[in-house]
Amino acid sequence: METHLRDVFPDEDLLHMYGQTALCREFEESCAEQYTKGHITGFLHLYSGQEAVAVGSTKALQQNDYILSAYREHAQAIVRGAEPKRVMAELFGKATGLCKGKGGSMHLFSPELNFMGGYAIVGGQFPIALGLAFASKFKNEGRIAACFFGDAAVNQGNFHEALNWARVWELPVLFICENNFYGIGTEVHRSSALPDIHRRTCGYDMPSERVDGMDVIAVYQAVSHAAEWVREQSRPYLLEAMTYRFRGHSMADPGKYRSTAELELWKSRDPLLNLGRRLVQEGIAEQGRLDAIRAQAVETVQEAVKFAEESPWPEDGEVYMDVYV
């Protein structure tokens, strides 16, 4: 039975979450446009289709909890509180960027927001998440580390090392797998002996569950439950969010390995459109209100692009700064 939205959040919270989802979608689609114009270079991995995971998860976490992600992390940084204009400037390589233009698309980082990085190395975030969780437990801070990763990362050796040590040391880590079914172009069942990723935790005596990653409310509820358990027990937990990326692995990927029928099937479950549909059906907002929210998201992204275009390049001497901390 589908949960009634008002049973979970007040109307304004629901509209705010819709706005965040719309902003993430508009930001990513704009990134694709700026990439084709040559304003963004290098690798660019877009999040379109997966927004419910970022929005629902972040809503369920506390502001002092740590968040770590992989290289498909623009939306997660923005939902966490990073200014879209500074994220866009970072993608442009400008001095006003979130990391002074030195990180680019795959290395967004904001310790002020406890957003502890996107990681270009597949699985590179696992040991960092354990270290942050260990520090939190050692200092009795009550915060947890939420570690996001893709389905293909579970075949990295340090995934298993991380699960093992998180359980041995009883660390407050919430592992969140965004299973979009493809590691670049390889389907998960072709690379994993056990494609039901949440079941892998049985080897580490760790609770886990699977959640509909296209439903922002379902994600919120699952992460709320898991985060509370991790915080109270000071032990790890794993969630597998079943989601789908509407674009290729990166802008360099035409996505020829999947059928049009498969893509259209998942697009019918679009987290943005379906959240909007439910808001209208349950009398929370009229379509005109939702259209205005999306228009505001478009305007915000346009302002971010303008800010990035007009921002200066880093000074030459910046290459020697921020090398050591």
ABEGO torsion letter per residue (X at the ends): XBBBAAAABBAAAAAAAAAAAAAAAAAAAAAAAAAAAGABBEBBBBABGAAAAAAAAAAABBAABBBBBBABAAAAAAAAGBBAAAAAAAAAGBAABAAGGAAEAAABBBAAAGBAEBBABBGAAAAAAAAAAAAAAAAGAGBBBBBBBBAAAAABAAAAAAAAAAAAAGBBBBBBBBBAGBBEABBAAAABABABAAAAAAAAGBBBBBBBAABAAAAAAAAAAAAAAAAAAGBBBBBBBBBBBABBABAABAGAABBAAAAAAAAAABAAAAAAAAAAAAGABBAAAAAAAAAAAAAAAAAAAAAAAABBBBBAAAAABGABX
